[in-house]
Amino acid sequence: MPSGGRSYGAAVRSLRQQASQGRALPFVTTYDGDEMIGQVTVSGITWGSARWAQIGYWIARPYAGRGITTTAVAMAADHCFEALGLHRLEIAIRPENRSSLRVVEKLGFDRIGVAPRYLHIDGAWRDHVLFAVTSEQVVPGGLLARVDSRSVEH
């Protein structure tokens, strides 16, 4: 079934199954207690000689621009590098998504290039800009150390 036709429940079940197989880490982003306002998902975890994964994220519009997503992505990435021992993380962003582009800019991901027709979204194949960071680029202190804590509302 195309991903656009899946229910939220089916997506959650799929993520849980992938997580139990060590292929994904779905994180919920919360704010001011238990209110879910977004998600960071580490997916496509590949072990062996590659030891890499992809990160995707979203946040509810009222919370965008507060540095919350940047902090959440940094925390997920640091967990991947420090606890899991992954070597490389990639993020694919649509070129018009300025907010997401700002996240990778603040965290120091390297721009790899444009991937034409990379993902099928809203009924069409969409171009994405690819970014990556390796474990050697973030030690010591990890990506969270790059986040300006003053930019995050408490």
C-alpha positions, 0 to 999 in steps of 0.5 A: 500500500502506498505510504500516503494511504496508511493510517496513523495506527499502521505507521505506528505499528510499522515503526514499532516493528522496525524498532524491535528489529533494530532498524529504526528508533522512533522518538516523540518530541514533547513540550511542557510535559507530556504533550506530543508536538513532533517526532524524530525518527532514525530509520534505515539503520544499517549495521555491518561495515556501514553503521549508518542511518537516516533521520527524519523529523517534523514538528507542529507549526505552533512550536516551529522556530523555537529550536526544539527540533534542533535540540531533538535531532541533536539528542537523537544523533548523539544517542546514535553515535554514542550509545549505538556506535553508528558512524554516519547519519544522513538527512534528506530535506526538500529544497523549499523547506527552509526551517528544516534546512536551518536545523542541519545548518545549525548542527553542522551537517555537510551538504552532499548534493541534490537527489532528484526525485528522491521520495514520493510525497503528495502524489509526486516524486520530489527532489531532496537535498542530502546532508550527512555528518559522521561521528568523527565530526561531532566528538567531543561533546556531540551535536547537542554541544552545538545547540545554543541553549538560549534559542530554546524556550523553556 
